[in-house]
Amino acid sequence: MNSSWYGSVSEFRNHENLSFPLAKFEYIVKILLTIDDLCKENGGKANITLEQLAKELNIGMSLLSNNIPTLKNLKLVGSVGQRFLFITERGKQFADAIRHNDIKKIQKIGQDAVKDWKVLNKAYEILKKKPDIDPYDLGFILAKEFNKEWSHPATYAAVGRSCIDILKGFRLIEYKKDFKRSFKIRESVLKPYASVNMILNYLKYINDTIEIPNEYINTTKQIDQFKALIDLKLVEQIDKNKFKLTELGKKLKEKIESEEAHALFKQILMSHKASRDAILRLKELKRFNWRILGDIIEEINNERYTENTKRGYAVKFLTWLKFADLVEEVEHGLYRIKEDVKNVEGEIMSDKEIEEVLEEFKKSEFDLLIWKGRKFVKFTSNIKKNGQPIIEVIEYSDKLDELKLEDCTAEIRGEKIYIKVKS
């Protein structure tokens, strides 16, 4: 597990300096047993440094820094000044219970340790009443109880997971839900963790296939950002932790530096149900700000968020809308969806498919083609090439809002409607 999964320690204290757990029980045990061994080697003296401990355990300083506060809050470890660590009497007893797998002793020490930590004790009370509570909901309740707010929604789940994991480790609760991350496409949920720039950066980083986590994408925040690519069908899962670019992802990656990328991203958003739902709700409003957008996202997801979370989602989704050229700013901080946005589900078509259909259209006797919500008009030029007039097909999807044809014939071929204008 990458150390950054837990974030930085300073973020998890409120104004009363009350700590929230951000650790895994397996690391608590490993670190405690190592401190116990080192203290014994040093004659019980408190001269164990973080650097020495990190080297002994072969783990990063970030992971260690996230776990030491938890050990201190459980009163298993103490410190002399800011540098030297020692094991407490409770810590020694717990280390002994772990080594002998003494379940009753582990539970007794765990109960005493939990009582000494307000946040964890509250989590224990909640879990006794709601043994199947979701980690996010647990973290959210704890934050509200102790007047804490985090900017990233994943933090609430991380705090909840840590509380559950520690209490399970002490054998104080049973918790059967699986913490494994899901990489399923979320069609009806809008979770814009990543700005459009981050989405494009991840696309650039992926050559063809990628394993998660890796050196570039490994923290909870980064993995949540990566999930935006899954939701938008830019990548797909091919194995447990392995993903590849979809044809759509390859297409957008190829066009990132061109103007075509904006139109393609518009299609991508209109093809994603939750994004399209948000866009169409926004279109009903004359103008909106990030707060209104955050409320709409909250409604679509049927969840409750803090102001910081709603702002984070709204600001990032705005970057999606701007890149897709779907929104315009009417005055500072106020936006509106452009008039030409239709209530039509987008459908992404391959270049080859479009080329084949338009070539067929060129050779036909028809003048207008309506296909999958898109409109194409055929023009015959007076200029000739090899004795034949040059024929051009131009897309008018955003311009032909209303068209009245009185003298024409139409032919339907599957999803395609061909129209011939007689005069």
Residue, then its C-alpha position, 0 to 999 in steps of 0.5 A: m500500500n502506498s503511503s500517500w493513500y492516507g494523505s498528510v497528518s496535519e490535514f487531519r487535526n481540527h482547531e482543537n488539535l483533535s486527531f483523526p486516524l489515518a493508519k492501517f492496523e497492520y502498520i500499527v502492529k509492524i511499527l510497534l513491534t519494531i520500536d519494541d525490538l529496537c528499544k530492547e536492543n538499546g536497553g530501553k532508552a528512548n532514542i529511536t528516530l523516525e529515520q532509523l525506524a523507516k530504514e529498519l522497516n524499509i518504508g517511506m517517511s510519509l507512511l511512518s509519519n501518518n502512523i506514529p500519531t495513531l500510535k501516540n493517540l492509542k498511547l502505545v508509543g510516546s516521544v521525547g521532544q520531537r525526535f525520539l520515540f519509546i514504547t509505553e507500558r501499554g505498548k509493551q503489553f500490546a506487543d506481547a499480546i500480539r506475539h502470543n496471539d492473546i485475543k482476550k488481552i488484545q481486546k482488553i488493551g484495545q478497549d482501554a486505548v480506544k477510550d483514550w481517543k475521543v474520535l476513535n471512541k465515537a467511531y466505536e459507538i457508531l459502529k456498535k449501532k450501525p455495524d454495516i455503515d459505509p466508511y464514507d458515512l462514518g467519516f462524514i459523521l465523525a467530521k461533523e461531530f468534531n467540527k472538521e471539514w476536508s476539501h477532498p471527499a475521499t478523505y472522509a472515506a479514508v478516515g472511516r476505513s482507518c477507524i474500522d480497520i483499527l477497531k477490527g484489529f483490536r477484535l472489537i467489531e466485525y465488519k464484513k464489507d469489502f474495502k476494495r476499490s471499484f473500477k466500474i463505469r458510473e453512468s448515473v453518478l457524476k464524480p468529477y474528481a479530475s479537472v480536464n487538464m488532469i484528464l488530458n495529462y493522464l491520457k498523455y501518460i498512458n501509452d496503451t495499457i497501464e497498471i494501477p497503482n503505479e509511480y505516477i498514479n498511486t494516491t487515493k486522490q490520483i486513483d479517484q481522478f483516474k476513475a473519471l477516465i473510466d466514467l467517460k469511457l476513455v479507458e477500460q479495465i482488462d484485468k484486476n489492476k490493468f487498464k487500456l485506452t479505449e478507441l475513444g481514449k486513443k482518438l481524444k489523445e490523438k486530437i489533444e493539441s487540435e481544435e477537434a478535441h473540444a468538439l469530441f469532448k463535447q460528444i463524450l460529455m453528452s454520451h455520459k448520462a450523469s454529465r448530460d443530466a447536469i448539463l440539461r438541468l443547467k440549461e434550464l437556468k438563465r445563469f448559475n454559479w459554482r454553488i448551484l452547480g454543486d447542488i445539482i451534482e449533489e442531487i444527481n448523486n443523491e448524496r450530501y456533501t460539504e461546501n468544500t466538496k461541492r465547490g471542488y466538484a463544481v469547479k472541476f466540472l466547469t473545466w469540463l464544460k469550458f473545454a467542451d465549449l458548452v458554457e459561457e461566462v456572462e459575468h464574473g463567477l456566473y455562467r450559462i449553457k450555450e443556446d445550441v446545446k440539444n437534449v440529445e444523447g451523444e454517440i461517439m462514432s469512429d472516423k472510419e464509420i463516419e468516412e464510410v457513411l459520408e462517402e456513401f452519402k456523396k455518391s447518392e442522389f440525396d441532399l440531406l442526411i440525418w444520422k444519429g442526431r447529426k445533420f449533413v448537407k451535400f453541396t455540388s461545386n461548379i468546379k470540376k476535377n477530372g471532368q466531374p463536379i467536386i462534391e463536398v459534405i458539410e456537417y450542420s448539426d448545430k446550425l440546422d435547428e429549424l428547416k422547412l422542406e415542402d417539395c422533397t422525398a425521404e428514405i429511411r435506412g436503419e438509423k439514417i434518414y436521407i432527404k432529396v430536395k426537388s426544388 
